[in-house]
């Protein structure tokens, strides 16, 4: 609510409030702020923050979400930076009366835990559980105000039960399917990688190993059905960085065609269950198709079931694959298959539907291979279809729509996508992941596990000794199970899901984390979704966000959400934390900083005198340039580190960790402490209310204007730009102005008191312990001039509102000069004219 303040007038002081000063639990305010004071202060307020039930207003919701961490066992400075940013934003919205959701959880399945357990002779579940316990304690030590009652853990059965539930829903829709495919094999981790998990050098994103090609039967999610929606949805994400939107747009590509699922003839025998998906940008011309071209690494040339001879590695040109033919799904024509090294396959595809009447290259290929073809396209404008059954006479545009819709109705493709898009490969040949809830039956084929039998639990292992080959294959008692359909002996699927599936919907579970009957209720999700600010590293700007958007679109289309289609309104990408690394010029190895002598002209290895190369690089154990957040906090304090992280550079920029730069933060905190000390001293010496001079009234007005500008700038940064280093700078500026104020303003100005209180409230998101203590100090002055409720802590205050400085003057001071010499001031009542 807007407050009107009387500026420069004598006021009647309020009654002294019974507020007990806090500091060191003595009721005495020390004039100097020492390290011992800081440690006691942060310990006291840390307990208050952790035990305190966060105020949940009935106001507008604010869903502030940092990306949840992988349960590695130890937080690093990158974690601390992300969570400091999210915690500051959450504090801001609470102070503005919002209903804030600020949850945390654990991305706890995956290869790193499995590999770490193998190396240590442990079980993955024991290793992960201990890590989560440790990391939970580390987060609490940082006084982060997470909603711990909403905590989720993806490896817990009460979470992955619902991951399996979502899989079965997609299975029912034909979106989850199994097929033979050329896959990326990581020889180090001994598992399949999705295409997105292989870098430009052909190496695994996690192990760094050179990826090999294998041909296996794998599980996929049909993301290509949603390509057009996902591409179109990016246009509405104005709160995302342009770079991230561009990455997603490039990844999806131009949605100008579709995939068509075609059945195969194998050695002349029809095989309805075996299909090949072929991308084409001209599906309306399918009646003119003469043959199919495939690349040498296409799966049909390497399938163990199709019986095609050994791969044609020496081929240069085109060769007929006589064992396999493709059935045109619209007219039943049998199309020969040729393996070709000269065809320019579109995008990321490895097959091509040849239409000679439309493509000169296809025509040359057909003529060379003595194939007949028909013309299905007129030469005159507007170009229309010929010899195309019911589509004859339609324009290209009308026929495109008609053919794709027909394909969709028959569930054989037709969904608009691009040649860059492909379905999501989710199979992983490892133990530590969500079990895929299907049973393979020799009589009934692939049978989904009934919903009332979820979750399919991972079996408890006695030992876990080596990589390679899923441990689930060896768990015979678990694997062999009755078929739900016929009751005969079946076998559980032994692949597990990619961990990206678990993290693709966790933000939805946060809205209703204890729901025992559905993944989340539509009412709860509709109330809290979408996420208002999503905060995390740039390394997740492509895959995770892409998958999360897909799952959200899917749940909305299946009535699990009412209107929300995009999960994240605003995306705040946080840069990495860099440390100074020292690299040997002779060996290229990284040297531990403690072994470096920096006293000379250039750094050298202490023991040998060898010169080293100094670089700023992302903190990493392998580079010996990381710092442990616990050590940093113990040395410098939580608030000092928070202010350094937030104030050094904008969140989206990389930050160089240099403890020497903390001097400015210490100076700021000491100035704030001395400011409150001075305020208490001046108020204690006040004999009674006094009229401010016109000169002081003008200074008071300028102070009020500074406050109003600061409030506006800080709000804009928190709500729009998220450049929190600007917030810290504005508070530094405001502090300097307050410290330079005349003592009479400290004693008698309501505007000064309001500005001081506003400064402390605006400091709260950035340095909550310090702000809480400063507030207690100011509250102890008694006889306050403002109408704030000083019986409550700073966390329960409302965000400051601008002062109506000019409008609320009863008198305006005018400077009097005679012969250019200042004589004095006169006060003129507001409204006097003439």
C-alpha positions in Angstrom: 0.0 0.0 0.0 1.3 3.5 -0.9 2.5 5.4 2.2 2.4 9.2 2.4 5.1 10.7 4.5 5.1 14.2 6.0 8.5 15.6 5.2 10.4 18.2 7.4 7.6 18.7 9.9 7.7 18.3 13.7 6.1 14.9 14.6 5.0 13.3 17.7 7.2 10.2 18.5 5.6 6.8 18.9 5.6 5.0 22.2 8.8 3.0 22.8 8.3 -0.6 21.6 9.3 -3.5 23.7 11.8 -4.9 21.2 14.7 -6.8 22.7 18.0 -6.2 20.9 19.4 -9.4 19.6 23.1 -9.2 19.2 25.0 -12.0 20.9 21.9 -12.5 23.0 23.1 -9.7 25.4 20.8 -6.8 24.3 23.9 -4.7 23.6 25.0 -3.4 20.3 28.7 -3.5 19.7 30.2 -0.6 17.8 32.5 -2.8 15.7 31.7 -5.8 13.7 34.3 -8.6 14.2 34.7 -12.0 12.8 33.5 -13.5 16.1 30.4 -11.3 15.8 29.8 -12.5 12.3 30.1 -16.2 13.3 27.7 -15.8 16.2 25.3 -13.7 14.1 25.1 -16.1 11.2 24.7 -19.1 13.6 21.8 -17.4 15.3 20.0 -16.4 12.2 20.8 -19.6 10.4 18.8 -21.5 13.0 16.0 -19.0 12.7 15.9 -19.4 8.9 15.9 -23.2 9.0 13.3 -23.5 11.8 11.1 -20.7 10.7 7.9 -21.5 8.7 8.2 -19.3 5.7 5.4 -16.9 5.4 3.1 -18.1 2.6 0.9 -15.2 1.5 -2.4 -15.6 -0.3 -1.0 -13.3 -2.9 0.2 -14.0 -6.4 2.3 -17.2 -6.7 6.0 -17.1 -7.6 7.5 -20.4 -8.6 11.3 -19.9 -8.3 13.1 -23.1 -9.3 16.9 -23.8 -9.4 17.8 -26.9 -11.4 18.1 -29.7 -8.9 21.6 -31.2 -8.3 23.0 -34.6 -9.2 23.7 -36.5 -5.9 27.4 -36.6 -6.3 28.1 -36.2 -2.6 29.6 -32.7 -2.5 28.4 -29.3 -3.5 30.8 -27.2 -5.7 30.9 -23.4 -6.2 28.7 -23.7 -9.3 25.9 -25.2 -7.1 26.4 -22.4 -4.6 26.2 -19.7 -7.3 22.9 -21.1 -8.7 21.3 -21.6 -5.3 22.4 -18.1 -4.1 20.8 -16.5 -7.1 17.5 -18.5 -6.7 17.4 -17.9 -2.9 17.8 -14.1 -3.4 15.0 -14.1 -5.9 12.8 -16.2 -3.6 13.4 -13.8 -0.7 12.5 -10.9 -2.9 9.1 -12.3 -3.8 8.3 -13.3 -0.2 8.9 -9.7 0.8 6.5 -8.7 -1.9 3.8 -10.8 -0.4 3.9 -13.6 -2.9 3.1 -17.2 -2.4 6.6 -18.5 -3.1 7.4 -22.0 -4.2 11.2 -22.6 -3.9 11.7 -26.4 -3.8 14.8 -28.7 -4.0 15.4 -32.3 -4.7 17.9 -34.8 -6.2 18.6 -36.1 -9.6 19.8 -39.4 -8.3 19.8 -42.1 -10.9 22.6 -42.4 -13.5 25.9 -43.7 -14.6 28.2 -41.7 -12.2 26.6 -43.2 -9.1 26.8 -46.7 -10.7 30.5 -46.2 -11.7 31.4 -44.7 -8.4 29.8 -47.6 -6.5 31.7 -50.1 -8.7 35.0 -48.4 -8.0 34.4 -48.4 -4.2 32.8 -51.9 -4.0 29.5 -50.4 -2.8 25.9 -50.6 -4.0 24.5 -47.7 -6.0 21.6 -47.2 -3.7 23.8 -47.1 -0.6 26.2 -44.7 -2.2 23.4 -42.4 -3.4 21.6 -42.3 -0.1 24.7 -41.3 1.8 25.5 -38.6 -0.8 22.1 -37.1 -0.5 22.3 -37.0 3.3 25.7 -35.2 3.0 24.5 -32.7 0.4 21.3 -32.0 2.3 23.4 -31.0 5.3 25.6 -28.8 3.1 22.6 -27.0 1.7 21.2 -26.4 5.1 24.6 -25.0 6.2 24.1 -22.3 3.5 20.8 -21.1 5.1 19.0 -21.5 1.8 15.3 -21.2 2.2 14.1 -24.2 0.3 10.7 -25.8 0.7 12.1 -29.0 2.2 8.6 -30.5 2.6 8.5 -30.7 -1.2 11.8 -32.5 -1.6 11.8 -35.2 -4.3 14.4 -37.9 -5.1 14.3 -39.5 -8.5 15.7 -42.9 -7.4 12.9 -43.3 -4.7 10.1 -45.7 -5.8 7.5 -43.1 -4.8 9.0 -40.9 -7.6 10.0 -43.3 -10.3 6.6 -45.1 -10.0 5.2 -42.0 -11.7 8.0 -41.9 -14.3 6.9 -45.4 -15.2 3.3 -44.2 -15.2 4.1 -41.5 -17.7 6.0 -44.0 -19.9 2.9 -46.3 -20.0 0.7 -43.4 -21.0 3.1 -42.7 -23.9 3.2 -46.4 -24.7 -0.6 -46.4 -24.9 -0.5 -43.5 -27.4 2.2 -45.2 -29.5 4.7 -42.6 -28.4 6.9 -45.2 -26.6 8.1 -47.9 -28.9 11.0 -50.3 -29.5 12.9 -50.8 -32.7 16.3 -51.8 -34.0 18.6 -48.9 -34.5 22.1 -47.8 -35.1 23.2 -46.5 -31.7 26.1 -44.7 -30.1 28.0 -47.0 -27.8 30.3 -45.7 -25.1 33.0 -48.3 -24.6 34.1 -46.9 -21.3 30.7 -46.7 -19.6 29.5 -49.6 -21.7 26.1 -48.2 -22.5 24.1 -46.5 -25.3 24.1 -42.7 -25.6 21.5 -40.6 -27.3 22.7 -38.6 -30.3 22.5 -35.5 -28.2 25.0 -36.9 -25.7 27.8 -37.2 -28.4 29.8 -34.1 -28.9 31.1 -32.7 -32.2 34.3 -34.7 -31.9 32.3 -38.0 -31.7 33.0 -38.4 -28.0 30.8 -39.2 -25.0 29.6 -36.2 -23.2 30.3 -37.9 -19.9 33.3 -40.3 -20.2 35.0 -38.6 -23.1 35.5 -41.9 -24.9 35.4 -42.1 -28.7 31.9 -43.4 -29.5 31.4 -46.6 -31.4 28.4 -47.6 -33.6 26.3 -50.6 -32.6 23.0 -52.0 -33.8 20.6 -52.9 -31.0 16.9 -53.0 -30.3 16.2 -49.9 -28.3 13.3 -47.9 -26.7 12.4 -44.5 -28.1 9.9 -41.7 -27.3 8.3 -40.3 -30.5 9.3 -36.6 -30.0 9.0 -36.0 -33.7 5.2 -35.9 -33.2 5.6 -32.7 -31.2 8.3 -31.0 -33.3 6.0 -28.4 -34.8 4.5 -27.5 -31.4 7.9 -27.3 -29.7 9.2 -25.1 -32.5 6.2 -22.8 -32.4 6.2 -22.6 -28.6 9.6 -20.9 -28.7 8.1 -17.8 -30.1 6.2 -17.2 -26.9 9.2 -17.6 -24.6 10.2 -14.0 -24.4 11.7 -14.5 -21.0 14.4 -16.8 -22.4 17.8 -15.6 -23.6 17.9 -15.3 -27.3 20.9 -17.6 -27.4 19.0 -20.5 -25.8 16.0 -20.0 -28.0 18.3 -20.0 -31.0 19.9 -23.2 -29.9 16.5 -24.9 -29.6 15.3 -23.6 -32.9 18.5 -24.8 -34.6 18.2 -28.2 -32.9 14.6 -28.7 -34.0 15.2 -27.3 -37.5 12.6 -26.1 -40.1 9.5 -28.2 -39.7 8.7 -28.7 -43.4 8.1 -32.4 -43.8 7.3 -35.6 -42.0 8.3 -39.2 -41.3 6.4 -42.0 -43.0 6.5 -45.5 -41.4 6.7 -48.1 -44.2 6.4 -51.8 -43.7 9.1 -54.1 -45.2 9.2 -57.2 -47.3 12.1 -59.4 -46.2 13.2 -61.9 -48.8 9.7 -61.5 -50.4 7.9 -62.2 -47.1 5.7 -59.4 -45.7 6.8 -58.4 -42.2 4.1 -56.1 -40.7 5.9 -55.6 -37.4 9.2 -54.4 -39.1 9.1 -50.9 -40.4 11.5 -48.2 -41.6 10.8 -44.5 -41.0 11.6 -42.3 -43.9 11.7 -38.5 -43.8 10.4 -36.6 -46.8 9.6 -32.9 -47.3 7.1 -33.9 -50.1 4.8 -36.6 -48.6 2.1 -35.5 -51.1 4.2 -36.9 -53.9 4.5 -40.4 -52.4 2.5 -41.9 -55.4 5.4 -41.0 -57.6 8.0 -42.8 -55.4 10.2 -45.2 -57.4 12.7 -46.5 -54.8 14.3 -46.0 -51.4 17.9 -45.0 -50.8 19.7 -45.8 -47.5 23.1 -44.8 -46.1 25.6 -47.6 -45.4 25.1 -47.3 -41.7 21.3 -47.5 -41.9 20.1 -50.2 -39.4 18.5 -52.4 -42.0 21.9 -53.2 -43.4 23.2 -54.4 -40.0 20.1 -55.9 -38.4 20.5 -59.4 -36.9 16.9 -60.3 -37.8 16.7 -59.1 -41.5 19.6 -61.3 -42.7 21.2 -58.7 -45.0 24.8 -59.6 -45.9 27.8 -58.0 -44.2 27.9 -54.2 -44.4 28.9 -52.7 -47.7 31.9 -50.8 -46.4 33.7 -50.6 -49.7 30.8 -49.3 -51.7 31.1 -46.2 -53.8 27.9 -45.3 -55.5 24.7 -47.3 -55.3 23.9 -51.0 -54.9 20.6 -52.9 -54.7 19.7 -54.5 -51.4 17.8 -57.5 -52.8 16.8 -59.0 -49.4 14.7 -56.0 -48.4 11.9 -54.0 -50.1 9.6 -51.2 -48.9 5.9 -51.2 -49.2 4.4 -47.8 -50.2 1.7 -47.3 -47.5 -0.7 -45.3 -49.7 -0.8 -47.4 -52.8 0.8 -50.7 -51.8 3.5 -50.5 -54.4 6.7 -52.4 -53.6 9.8 -50.2 -53.8 13.3 -51.5 -54.1 16.0 -50.5 -51.7 19.4 -49.3 -52.7 22.3 -48.5 -50.4 23.9 -45.3 -51.7 27.0 -43.2 -50.8 26.2 -40.5 -53.3 22.7 -39.5 -52.1 22.6 -36.2 -50.1 20.4 -37.4 -47.2 18.5 -34.5 -45.6 19.5 -33.2 -42.2 20.4 -36.0 -39.7 18.6 -38.8 -41.6 20.0 -41.9 -43.3 17.2 -42.8 -45.8 15.5 -41.1 -48.7 12.3 -41.6 -50.6 13.1 -41.1 -54.3 10.5 -39.2 -56.4 12.0 -38.9 -59.9 9.4 -36.5 -61.3 10.3 -34.0 -58.7 14.1 -34.4 -58.2 16.6 -34.5 -60.9 19.0 -36.5 -58.7 16.3 -39.1 -58.0 15.5 -39.3 -61.8 19.2 -40.0 -62.5 19.2 -42.7 -59.9 16.0 -44.3 -61.2 17.3 -44.3 -64.8 20.7 -45.6 -63.8 19.0 -48.5 -62.0 16.5 -49.1 -64.8 13.5 -48.3 -62.6 10.1 -47.3 -63.9 8.3 -44.2 -62.5 5.3 -42.1 -63.1 4.8 -38.4 -63.2 2.5 -37.2 -60.4 3.0 -33.4 -60.7 1.6 -31.0 -63.4 3.9 -28.6 -65.1 1.5 -25.7 -65.1 0.9 -23.2 -62.3 -0.7 -23.7 -59.8 1.0 -27.1 -59.8 -1.4 -29.9 -59.0 -1.2 -33.6 -58.4 -1.5 -36.2 -61.1 -2.0 -40.0 -60.9 -2.4 -39.8 -57.1 -5.7 -41.5 -56.4 -8.0 -39.3 -54.3 -5.4 -36.6 -54.1 -5.3 -36.0 -57.9 -6.2 -32.4 -58.7 -5.1 -31.0 -55.4 -2.6 -28.2 -55.2 0.8 -29.1 -53.6 -0.2 -27.2 -50.4 -3.7 -28.8 -50.1 -2.3 -32.3 -50.9 0.5 -31.9 -48.3 -2.2 -31.3 -45.6 -4.5 -34.1 -46.8 -1.7 -36.7 -47.1 -0.1 -35.9 -43.7 -3.5 -36.0 -42.0 -4.3 -39.4 -43.6 -0.9 -40.7 -42.3 -1.7 -39.5 -38.8 -5.1 -41.1 -38.7 -3.5 -44.4 -39.7 -0.8 -43.9 -37.1 2.0 -44.3 -39.6 3.6 -40.9 -39.3 2.6 -37.7 -40.9 3.4 -35.4 -38.0 5.1 -32.2 -39.2 8.8 -32.2 -38.2 12.2 -31.5 -39.7 15.0 -33.6 -41.1 17.1 -32.6 -38.1 14.6 -34.1 -35.6 14.7 -37.6 -34.4 12.9 -39.6 -31.7 14.4 -39.7 -28.2 16.5 -42.8 -27.5 15.9 -43.6 -23.8 17.3 -47.2 -23.4 20.3 -47.6 -21.2 22.0 -50.9 -20.6 22.7 -50.2 -16.9 21.3 -51.1 -13.5 20.9 -47.7 -11.8 17.9 -46.2 -13.6 14.2 -46.3 -13.8 13.1 -49.8 -14.9 11.1 -49.8 -18.2 7.7 -51.2 -17.2 7.0 -53.8 -19.9 7.2 -57.6 -20.1 8.3 -59.5 -23.2 6.1 -62.6 -23.8 6.8 -65.1 -26.5 3.1 -65.4 -27.2 1.8 -61.8 -26.5 4.9 -59.8 -27.6 5.5 -56.6 -25.6 3.0 -56.3 -22.8 2.8 -53.2 -20.5 2.9 -53.8 -16.7 -0.6 -53.0 -15.3 -0.8 -49.6 -13.5 -1.8 -51.3 -10.2 1.5 -53.2 -10.3 3.6 -50.0 -10.4 6.3 -49.3 -9.4 8.4 -52.0 -11.0 11.1 -52.0 -8.3 14.8 -52.4 -9.0 15.9 -55.7 -7.4 18.2 -55.4 -4.4 21.6 -56.6 -5.3 24.0 -58.5 -3.0 27.1 -57.2 -4.8 27.9 -54.9 -7.7 31.3 -55.6 -9.2 31.8 -54.6 -12.8 30.6 -52.5 -15.8 29.1 -53.9 -18.9 25.9 -55.9 -19.3 23.1 -54.8 -17.2 23.0 -56.4 -13.7 19.3 -56.8 -14.4 20.0 -59.5 -17.0 21.6 -61.5 -14.2 18.8 -61.0 -11.7 16.8 -64.1 -12.8 14.3 -64.0 -10.0 13.4 -60.5 -10.9 13.6 -60.8 -14.6 11.4 -63.9 -15.1 7.8 -63.0 -14.3 4.3 -64.0 -15.5 2.8 -62.3 -18.5 -0.1 -60.0 -17.4 -2.0 -61.0 -20.5 -1.7 -64.8 -20.8 -0.2 -65.8 -17.5 2.6 -67.6 -19.2 6.3 -67.1 -18.5 7.6 -63.7 -19.6 10.7 -61.6 -19.1 11.0 -58.1 -17.8 12.7 -55.4 -19.9 16.3 -55.2 -18.6 17.1 -51.8 -20.1 16.5 -48.8 -17.8 15.5 -45.3 -18.8 17.9 -42.4 -19.5 18.0 -40.2 -16.4 16.9 -37.2 -18.6 13.4 -38.9 -18.5 13.4 -38.5 -14.7 14.4 -34.9 -14.8 12.0 -34.0 -17.6 9.0 -33.7 -15.2 10.3 -33.2 -11.7 9.1 -29.5 -11.6 5.6 -30.9 -12.0 6.0 -33.3 -9.1 7.1 -30.4 -6.9 3.6 -29.0 -7.2 2.1 -32.0 -5.5 5.0 -34.1 -4.1 3.0 -36.4 -1.8 0.2 -37.4 -4.2 -0.2 -41.2 -3.9 -2.7 -41.7 -6.8 -1.3 -39.5 -9.7 2.0 -37.9 -10.6 0.4 -34.6 -9.6 -3.1 -33.3 -9.4 -4.2 -31.0 -12.2 -5.5 -28.5 -9.7 -2.2 -28.1 -7.9 -0.2 -27.9 -11.1 -2.6 -25.4 -12.7 -2.3 -23.2 -9.6 1.5 -23.3 -9.4 2.7 -23.8 -13.0 4.4 -22.6 -15.0 7.7 -22.0 -13.3 8.2 -18.2 -13.1 12.0 -18.2 -13.0 14.1 -21.3 -13.9 17.7 -21.0 -12.9 20.6 -23.2 -14.0 23.7 -23.7 -16.1 24.1 -23.2 -19.8 25.1 -26.9 -20.2 21.4 -27.8 -19.8 20.2 -25.2 -22.3 19.5 -27.8 -25.0 18.8 -31.3 -23.9 17.1 -31.0 -20.5 15.0 -28.0 -21.6 14.0 -29.7 -24.8 12.9 -32.9 -23.0 11.1 -30.9 -20.3 9.1 -29.0 -22.9 8.2 -32.2 -24.6 6.9 -33.8 -21.4 4.9 -30.7 -20.5 3.3 -30.6 -23.9 2.4 -34.3 -23.6 0.8 -33.9 -20.1 -1.2 -30.9 -21.2 -2.6 -32.7 -24.3 -3.6 -35.6 -22.0 -5.6 -33.4 -19.6 -3.0 -33.6 -16.8 -2.6 -29.8 -17.2 -5.4 -27.4 -18.2 -3.8 -24.7 -20.2 0.0 -24.7 -19.4 2.0 -25.9 -22.4 5.4 -24.3 -21.7 7.0 -25.2 -18.4 9.3 -22.2 -17.8 8.3 -18.6 -18.2 11.7 -17.1 -17.6 15.0 -18.8 -17.9 18.0 -17.4 -16.0 21.2 -19.0 -17.3 24.0 -18.9 -14.8 27.6 -18.8 -15.9 30.3 -21.0 -14.5 32.7 -20.3 -11.6 36.3 -20.1 -12.8 39.4 -20.8 -10.7 43.0 -20.0 -11.4 44.8 -23.0 -12.8 48.5 -23.7 -13.1 49.7 -25.9 -15.9 53.3 -27.2 -16.3 54.9 -25.9 -19.5 56.9 -29.2 -19.9 54.4 -31.9 -19.0 51.1 -30.1 -19.6 49.8 -31.4 -16.2 48.0 -29.3 -13.7 49.9 -28.3 -10.5 48.3 -27.9 -7.1 48.1 -24.2 -6.1 49.8 -24.9 -2.7 52.9 -26.0 -4.7 53.2 -22.7 -6.6 55.4 -19.8 -5.7 53.8 -16.5 -6.7 56.4 -14.1 -5.1 58.5 -13.6 -8.2 58.0 -12.0 -11.6 56.0 -15.0 -12.7 54.6 -18.1 -10.9 56.8 -21.2 -10.7 56.7 -24.6 -9.1 58.1 -24.2 -5.6 60.1 -27.4 -5.6 61.7 -27.1 -9.0 61.5 -23.5 -10.1 59.7 -24.6 -13.3 57.6 -21.8 -14.8 53.9 -22.6 -15.2 51.1 -21.3 -17.4 48.3 -19.5 -15.5 44.8 -19.6 -16.9 41.2 -19.0 -15.6 39.2 -22.1 -16.2 36.0 -23.7 -15.0 36.6 -25.2 -11.5 37.4 -28.8 -11.7 39.1 -31.5 -9.6 41.2 -32.5 -12.6 42.6 -29.0 -12.9 43.3 -28.5 -9.2 41.6 -25.2 -9.3 38.4 -25.8 -7.3 37.5 -24.5 -3.9 35.2 -26.2 -1.3 32.1 -24.1 -0.5 32.4 -25.3 3.1 35.9 -23.9 3.5 35.0 -20.6 1.9 32.0 -20.2 4.2 34.0 -21.1 7.2 36.6 -18.5 6.3 34.5 -15.6 5.1 30.9 -16.2 6.2 27.7 -16.9 4.2 26.7 -13.4 3.6 30.1 -12.3 2.4 30.2 -15.1 -0.2 26.6 -14.3 -1.2 27.4 -10.7 -1.8 30.5 -11.5 -3.7 28.7 -14.0 -6.0 25.8 -11.7 -6.6 27.8 -8.5 -6.9 30.9 -9.4 -8.9 29.3 -9.9 -12.4 25.8 -10.5 -13.9 24.5 -14.0 -13.3 24.9 -15.1 -16.9 28.6 -14.2 -17.0 31.4 -16.5 -15.9 32.8 -15.4 -12.5 36.5 -15.6 -11.6 36.9 -16.7 -8.0 39.4 -14.4 -6.3 39.2 -14.1 -2.5 41.3 -10.9 -2.8 38.2 -9.2 -4.2 36.2 -10.0 -1.0 37.8 -6.9 0.6 35.1 -4.7 -0.9 32.4 -6.9 0.5 33.9 -6.8 4.0 34.1 -3.0 3.7 30.5 -2.7 2.7 29.3 -4.9 5.7 31.4 -2.9 8.1 30.0 0.4 6.7 26.5 -0.9 7.1 27.2 -2.0 10.7 28.8 1.4 11.6 25.8 3.1 10.0 23.4 1.4 12.4 25.8 2.1 15.2 25.7 5.8 14.4 22.0 5.8 14.1 21.5 4.3 17.5 24.0 6.7 19.0 22.3 9.8 17.5 18.9 8.6 18.5 20.0 8.0 22.0 21.2 11.6 22.3 18.0 13.1 20.9 16.4 15.4 23.5 13.1 15.8 21.6 11.6 16.5 18.1 12.9 19.5 16.2 12.0 21.3 13.0 14.4 20.7 10.1 16.0 23.7 8.5 15.1 24.4 4.8 18.5 23.2 3.8 18.1 19.9 5.6 14.6 19.6 4.1 16.1 19.8 0.7 18.7 17.1 1.6 15.8 15.0 2.9 14.0 15.4 -0.4 17.1 14.3 -2.4 17.4 11.3 -0.1 13.8 10.4 -0.7 14.4 10.7 -4.5 17.4 8.4 -4.3 15.3 5.9 -2.4 12.6 6.0 -5.0 15.1 5.5 -7.8 16.8 2.7 -6.0 13.5 0.9 -5.3 12.5 1.2 -9.0 15.9 -0.1 -10.2 16.1 -3.0 -7.8 12.6 -4.1 -8.6 13.4 -4.0 -12.3 16.5 -6.1 -11.8 14.7 -8.7 -9.7 11.6 -9.0 -11.9 12.9 -8.3 -15.4 16.6 -8.2 -16.1 17.9 -10.4 -13.2 21.2 -8.6 -13.2 21.7 -8.8 -9.5 25.1 -7.2 -9.5 23.2 -4.0 -10.3 21.2 -4.5 -7.2 24.3 -4.8 -5.1 25.8 -1.7 -6.7 22.6 0.3 -6.0 22.7 -0.7 -2.3 26.4 0.3 -2.1 25.5 3.7 -3.5 22.5 4.1 -1.1 24.7 3.1 1.9 27.3 5.8 1.0 24.6 8.4 0.8 23.1 7.4 4.1 26.5 7.5 5.8 27.1 11.1 4.6 23.8 12.4 6.0 23.7 15.1 8.6 23.2 14.0 12.2 20.0 16.1 12.4 18.5 13.9 9.7 19.4 10.8 11.7 17.8 12.3 14.7 14.7 13.9 13.4 13.9 12.8 9.8 11.2 10.3 9.1 12.5 10.1 5.5 15.9 9.2 6.7 14.5 6.5 9.0 12.3 5.1 6.2 15.3 5.1 3.8 17.5 3.3 6.3 14.8 0.7 6.9 14.2 0.3 3.2 17.9 -0.2 2.7 18.0 -3.1 5.2 14.9 -4.7 3.7 16.3 -4.5 0.2 19.6 -6.0 1.5 17.7 -9.0 2.9 17.6 -11.1 -0.3 21.3 -10.7 -0.8 22.6 -11.0 2.8 19.8 -12.3 5.0 21.8 -12.8 8.2 23.3 -9.4 8.2 20.1 -7.7 7.3 18.2 -9.5 10.0 20.8 -8.3 12.6 20.8 -4.8 11.3 17.1 -4.7 11.5 17.1 -5.8 15.1 19.6 -3.1 15.9 17.5 -0.4 14.3 14.4 -1.7 16.0 16.1 -1.3 19.4 16.3 2.5 19.0 12.7 3.0 20.2 10.5 6.0 19.5 10.5 5.3 15.8 9.2 7.9 13.4 7.8 5.5 10.8 4.8 3.2 11.0 6.7 0.0 10.3 6.0 -2.9 12.6 9.4 -3.3 14.4 8.1 -6.1 16.6 8.6 -8.4 13.6 11.8 -9.5 12.1 13.0 -8.2 8.7 11.8 -11.4 6.9 8.2 -10.5 7.9 8.4 -6.9 6.6 6.9 -5.7 3.3 9.0 -4.6 0.4 9.5 -0.8 0.6 7.3 1.5 -1.5 8.4 4.8 -3.0 7.9 8.0 -0.9 5.7 10.8 -2.3 8.3 13.3 -1.2 7.2 16.5 -3.1 3.4 15.9 -2.9 3.3 15.7 0.9 5.1 18.9 1.8 3.0 21.4 3.7 5.6 24.1 3.1 8.2 24.6 0.4 11.6 26.2 1.3 12.8 29.1 -0.9 16.3 30.5 -0.9 16.4 34.3 -0.3 19.2 36.3 -2.0 19.8 40.1 -1.9 22.3 41.4 -4.4 23.4 37.8 -5.1 24.2 37.2 -1.5 22.4 34.4 0.3 20.4 35.9 3.2 18.5 32.8 4.3 15.4 30.7 3.7 11.7 31.2 4.0 9.0 28.5 4.2 6.0 29.1 1.9 2.8 27.1 2.5 1.9 24.8 -0.4 -0.8 26.4 -2.6 0.3 30.1 -2.1 0.4 31.9 -5.4 1.0 35.4 -6.7 
